[in-house]
Amino acid sequence: MIHNPIYLDHASTTPVDRRVVRKMTPYFADAYGNPSGLYGHSREAKKAIDQSRKTIASFLGSKTEEIIFTSGGTESDNLAILGVARAIGRGHIITSKIEHSAVLNSCRQLEKEGFTVTYLDVDKEGTVKLDQLEKSLKKDTILVSIMYANNEIGTIEPIEKISRIIKSFRSKNKTATPYFHTDACQATLYLDMNIKSLGVDLLTFNGSKIYALKGVGVLYIKEGVKIAPILFGGEQEGGLRPGTENVPYIVAVAEALNIIKKHNFSIELKMRDFLINNLLKIEHSHLNGSRKNRLPNNVNITFDGIEGEAAILYLDKMGVELSTGSACMSQSLKPSHVITALGCSDEAAHSSLRISLGRDNNYSQMKKVVDVISETVVKLRKMSAVYEK
């Protein structure tokens, strides 16, 4: 492994901020009590959870009792989708073709249980087609789940517009009450997370994308939403998420959100544009996702004639760490469902690289990244049996 490689896979996971580490450390070996107990150590742990819940609720503009802690974004997505569906018992669900696998596979499971699911198309930039959404809403629609920002191509979805469409449908169909869920795991660092502005009923985010830890997630559930547990045990988290609470990780999420409030991501935005402008100078390269409505840290480009996994290995040897797409799908040989949903070929999907920037990246690194990627693309194209200039 190269000493101090340039890490550019923050969409997969972020390093833990040292300020977060300091805040959470006492809850490992000192304030280690089970929050369900009545004695001093337990009361201290319970107080930490209560304060963390208040911090998160303040960040989202919600009530404290509307915040549920889970093991991560995947569990939060599963609880939102499976929980709502099973609480209601039957009906129709709407999602998009470019959702995270945690959402898509939850919906596929519900299809096996007798629910119907509509998978919305997106345009060539990855934006959900709102006219198709309007036409897809039915009297038995119980849930709409559209991600806030895509984890692979960085496209930001028009969540507020989607909310207005759903609310308009509700007002015209008094017996229809479809809930609106958004997976905001990629959006939390950069976008407005106020649930009243967004108009959502359920919202997911997790620690590993915000400089906290892997293994902790949050689900906002608006008061009054019908939802059933998908795990069974004790009465923690209002009976929706049994199991002893992970106190240090919960504290870490709250501290990470405090830091987000103070962070200026303008440098990441400028570095993103520097990379896009310079990498698109490589012939036969194409930007995936929206240029305008895009996360400040995301670059996803197809380089015709290369093989993405081979490029990752070459780049790794030269001290640059990035990915081809979602880490959750890295063991699959299938092309990215997100890239193909844009209308691109399987070959284009296999030829795409995702760069996701973070707080510790700098301009001198970006210059090296452009040079190293350019060199790698040239090398792989020379080796390719299918690439023609």
C-alpha positions in Angstrom: 0.0 0.0 0.0 1.3 3.5 -0.9 2.0 5.8 2.0 -0.6 8.5 2.2 -2.7 7.7 -1.0 -5.1 10.3 -2.3 -8.5 9.1 -1.0 -11.4 10.0 -3.3 -14.1 7.6 -2.3 -16.0 9.6 0.3 -19.4 8.6 -1.2 -18.5 5.1 0.0 -17.3 6.1 3.4 -15.7 9.1 5.1 -12.8 8.9 7.6 -13.9 9.6 11.2 -13.3 13.2 12.1 -10.9 13.4 15.1 -13.3 15.8 16.8 -15.9 13.1 16.6 -13.5 10.6 18.0 -12.8 12.8 21.1 -16.5 13.3 21.7 -17.4 9.6 21.6 -14.4 8.1 23.4 -15.7 8.4 27.0 -18.7 6.2 26.1 -16.5 3.2 25.3 -14.7 2.5 28.6 -15.9 5.1 31.1 -19.6 6.0 30.5 -20.3 2.4 29.3 -23.6 1.7 31.0 -26.6 0.2 29.3 -29.1 3.1 28.8 -32.0 0.9 29.9 -30.7 0.6 33.5 -31.6 2.8 36.4 -28.2 3.3 38.1 -25.5 6.0 37.5 -23.6 4.5 34.6 -26.9 3.8 32.8 -28.3 7.3 33.5 -25.2 8.8 32.0 -25.5 6.8 28.8 -29.2 7.5 28.6 -28.5 11.3 29.0 -26.0 11.1 26.1 -28.6 9.5 23.8 -31.2 12.0 24.8 -28.9 14.9 24.1 -27.8 13.4 20.8 -31.5 12.9 19.8 -32.1 16.6 20.5 -29.1 17.6 18.4 -30.3 15.5 15.5 -33.9 16.7 15.8 -32.7 20.3 15.8 -30.6 19.7 12.7 -33.6 18.2 10.8 -36.2 20.6 12.3 -38.2 17.7 13.8 -39.4 16.5 17.2 -37.1 14.4 19.3 -39.5 11.5 19.4 -39.5 11.4 15.6 -35.8 10.3 15.5 -35.0 6.5 15.5 -31.5 5.1 15.7 -30.5 2.1 13.6 -27.4 0.2 12.5 -27.0 2.2 9.3 -28.5 3.6 6.1 -29.5 0.1 4.8 -31.5 -0.7 8.0 -33.1 2.7 8.0 -34.2 2.3 4.4 -35.5 -1.2 5.1 -37.4 0.0 8.2 -38.9 2.9 6.3 -40.1 0.9 3.3 -40.9 -2.5 4.8 -42.2 -1.0 8.0 -44.7 1.3 6.3 -45.8 -1.4 3.8 -46.3 -4.1 6.5 -48.1 -1.7 8.8 -50.6 -0.9 6.1 -50.8 -4.4 4.7 -51.3 -3.9 1.0 -51.0 -1.3 -1.7 -48.8 0.3 -4.3 -45.3 1.8 -4.0 -43.4 4.2 -6.2 -39.6 4.5 -6.4 -37.0 5.2 -9.1 -34.8 3.0 -11.2 -31.6 4.6 -9.8 -32.2 4.1 -6.0 -29.7 2.6 -3.7 -29.9 -1.2 -3.5 -31.2 -1.0 0.0 -34.4 0.7 -1.4 -34.7 -1.4 -4.6 -34.2 -4.7 -2.9 -36.7 -3.8 -0.2 -39.2 -3.0 -2.9 -38.5 -6.3 -4.7 -39.1 -8.1 -1.5 -42.5 -6.4 -1.1 -43.4 -7.5 -4.6 -42.9 -11.0 -3.4 -45.3 -10.3 -0.6 -48.1 -9.1 -2.9 -47.4 -5.3 -3.1 -47.2 -3.6 -6.5 -44.2 -1.4 -7.3 -43.7 1.3 -10.0 -40.1 2.0 -10.9 -39.9 5.5 -12.4 -37.6 6.4 -15.3 -35.0 9.2 -15.1 -33.8 11.5 -17.9 -30.3 11.4 -19.3 -29.0 13.5 -16.3 -30.6 11.1 -13.8 -33.5 13.3 -12.7 -36.8 11.6 -11.9 -39.5 12.2 -14.5 -42.1 14.2 -12.6 -44.8 13.7 -15.2 -44.4 10.0 -14.9 -44.7 10.3 -11.1 -47.9 12.2 -11.4 -49.4 9.6 -13.7 -48.2 6.8 -11.5 -49.9 7.9 -8.3 -53.0 5.9 -7.5 -55.6 5.7 -4.8 -53.9 2.7 -3.3 -50.4 4.2 -3.4 -49.0 4.0 0.1 -45.4 5.1 -0.3 -43.2 7.1 -2.6 -39.4 6.6 -2.0 -37.0 8.9 -4.0 -33.4 9.5 -3.0 -32.3 13.1 -2.3 -29.0 12.8 -4.1 -27.7 9.8 -6.1 -24.7 8.0 -4.6 -23.1 7.2 -8.0 -23.7 10.2 -10.3 -24.4 12.9 -7.7 -27.6 14.2 -9.3 -29.8 16.0 -6.8 -33.5 15.2 -7.1 -36.2 17.8 -6.9 -37.5 16.6 -3.5 -39.6 19.7 -2.8 -41.3 19.5 -6.2 -42.0 15.8 -5.6 -43.4 16.6 -2.2 -45.8 19.2 -3.7 -47.0 16.7 -6.3 -47.7 14.1 -3.6 -49.5 16.7 -1.4 -51.6 17.9 -4.4 -52.6 14.3 -5.0 -53.6 13.8 -1.4 -55.8 16.9 -1.4 -57.6 15.7 -4.5 -58.0 12.1 -3.1 -58.9 12.3 0.5 -58.8 8.6 1.0 -55.3 8.3 -0.5 -52.4 9.1 1.9 -49.1 8.1 0.3 -46.2 8.8 2.5 -43.0 10.3 1.1 -39.6 8.8 2.0 -36.2 10.0 0.9 -32.8 8.4 1.3 -30.6 11.4 2.2 -27.4 9.5 3.0 -25.4 11.3 0.3 -27.1 14.7 0.8 -26.6 15.2 4.5 -23.2 16.9 4.2 -24.1 19.4 1.6 -27.9 20.0 1.2 -30.7 21.5 3.2 -32.0 18.8 5.5 -34.9 20.6 7.1 -37.8 18.1 6.9 -40.4 20.9 6.7 -38.8 22.5 3.7 -38.4 19.1 2.0 -41.9 18.0 2.8 -41.0 14.4 3.6 -42.6 11.9 6.0 -39.6 9.7 6.4 -35.9 10.5 5.9 -32.8 8.3 6.1 -29.2 9.1 6.7 -26.1 7.4 8.3 -22.9 8.0 10.1 -20.4 6.6 7.5 -21.1 9.4 5.0 -20.8 12.3 7.5 -17.4 11.7 9.1 -18.9 9.7 11.9 -18.8 5.9 12.0 -19.9 2.8 10.0 -22.7 1.0 11.8 -25.0 3.7 12.9 -28.0 5.2 11.0 -30.9 7.6 11.6 -34.5 7.4 10.4 -36.8 10.4 10.8 -40.4 9.2 11.0 -43.1 12.0 11.0 -45.5 11.7 13.9 -48.6 9.8 12.8 -46.9 7.7 10.1 -48.1 4.1 10.3 -45.0 1.9 10.6 -44.3 -1.6 11.9 -41.0 -3.0 13.3 -38.9 -5.3 11.1 -36.8 -6.5 14.1 -38.2 -7.9 17.3 -36.9 -7.8 20.9 -37.0 -5.1 23.5 -38.8 -1.7 23.6 -35.9 0.5 22.7 -36.5 3.3 20.1 -40.2 3.2 20.8 -40.4 -0.5 20.0 -39.3 0.1 16.4 -35.6 -0.8 16.8 -35.0 -3.3 19.6 -31.5 -3.9 20.9 -29.1 -2.2 23.3 -28.4 1.3 21.9 -24.9 1.9 20.5 -24.2 4.9 22.7 -20.7 6.0 21.4 -21.8 5.8 17.8 -25.0 7.7 18.4 -23.0 10.4 20.2 -20.7 10.4 17.1 -23.5 11.1 14.7 -24.7 14.1 16.7 -21.2 15.6 17.0 -20.7 15.1 13.2 -23.8 17.1 12.6 -22.6 19.9 14.8 -19.4 20.0 12.7 -21.4 20.0 9.4 -23.1 23.3 10.5 -19.7 25.0 10.5 -18.2 23.4 7.4 -17.8 25.5 4.2 -17.7 23.1 1.2 -16.9 25.8 -1.4 -13.4 24.3 -1.8 -14.8 20.8 -2.6 -17.1 22.5 -5.2 -14.2 24.2 -6.9 -12.1 21.0 -6.9 -15.1 19.1 -8.4 -15.3 21.6 -11.3 -11.6 21.5 -11.8 -11.7 17.8 -12.2 -14.7 17.8 -14.5 -13.3 20.5 -16.7 -9.9 18.8 -17.0 -10.9 15.2 -17.2 -13.4 15.9 -20.0 -10.5 17.1 -22.1 -9.5 13.4 -22.4 -11.0 12.4 -25.7 -14.1 10.2 -25.8 -15.1 11.0 -22.2 -18.6 11.8 -21.0 -19.9 13.2 -17.7 -22.6 11.1 -16.0 -25.3 13.0 -14.1 -26.4 16.6 -14.0 -23.8 19.3 -14.4 -26.0 21.9 -12.7 -27.9 19.9 -10.0 -25.0 17.9 -8.7 -23.5 17.2 -5.3 -20.5 19.5 -4.7 -18.1 16.5 -4.2 -19.2 14.2 -7.0 -17.5 13.5 -10.4 -18.6 10.5 -12.5 -17.1 10.2 -16.0 -17.2 7.4 -18.6 -13.9 6.9 -20.5 -14.8 4.9 -23.6 -12.6 1.9 -24.2 -11.4 1.2 -20.6 -12.5 -1.3 -18.1 -13.4 0.4 -14.8 -12.2 -2.3 -12.4 -8.8 -2.5 -14.2 -8.5 1.3 -14.0 -9.2 1.2 -10.2 -6.3 -1.3 -9.8 -3.9 0.8 -11.9 -4.8 3.9 -10.0 -4.4 2.2 -6.7 -0.8 1.3 -7.6 -0.2 5.0 -8.3 -1.6 6.1 -5.0 -5.1 7.2 -6.1 -8.1 5.5 -4.5 -11.6 5.9 -6.1 -14.3 3.6 -7.3 -16.5 2.7 -10.2 -19.8 3.2 -8.3 -21.6 2.0 -5.2 -19.4 0.1 -2.8 -22.4 -2.1 -2.0 -22.4 -3.4 -5.5 -18.6 -3.8 -5.9 -18.7 -7.6 -5.8 -21.1 -7.7 -8.7 -20.1 -8.1 -12.3 -23.3 -6.5 -13.5 -23.1 -3.0 -15.0 -24.3 -0.1 -12.8 -28.0 0.1 -12.9 -27.7 3.9 -12.4 -25.6 4.4 -15.5 -27.7 2.2 -17.7 -30.9 4.0 -16.5 -29.4 7.1 -18.0 -29.7 5.4 -21.4 -26.0 4.4 -21.5 -24.8 1.0 -22.7 -23.5 -1.8 -20.5 -20.0 -1.0 -21.9 -20.3 2.6 -20.9 -21.3 1.6 -17.4 -18.3 -0.7 -17.1 -16.1 2.2 -18.3 -17.1 4.7 -15.6 -15.1 6.1 -12.7 -16.6 7.8 -9.7 -14.6 10.4 -7.8 -16.1 11.7 -4.5 -14.1 14.4 -2.7 -13.8 15.1 1.0 -12.6 17.8 3.4 -9.0 16.7 3.4 -8.5 16.9 -0.3 -6.6 19.8 -1.9 -5.8 21.3 -5.3 -2.3 19.9 -5.6 -3.8 16.4 -5.2 -6.3 17.2 -8.0 -3.6 18.1 -10.4 -1.9 14.7 -9.8 -5.3 12.9 -10.1 -5.9 14.4 -13.6 -2.4 13.4 -14.7 -2.7 9.9 -13.3 -6.2 9.2 -14.7 -5.1 10.5 -18.1 -2.1 8.2 -18.1 -4.2 5.3 -17.0 -6.8 5.9 -19.7 -4.2 6.0 -22.4 -2.5 2.8 -21.1 -5.8 0.8 -20.9 -7.0 2.0 -24.3 -3.7 0.7 -25.8 -4.4 -2.7 -24.3 -8.1 -2.7 -25.3 -9.2 -5.0 -28.1 -12.4 -3.0 -28.7 -11.4 0.6 -28.4 -10.9 2.5 -31.6 -9.7 6.1 -31.8 
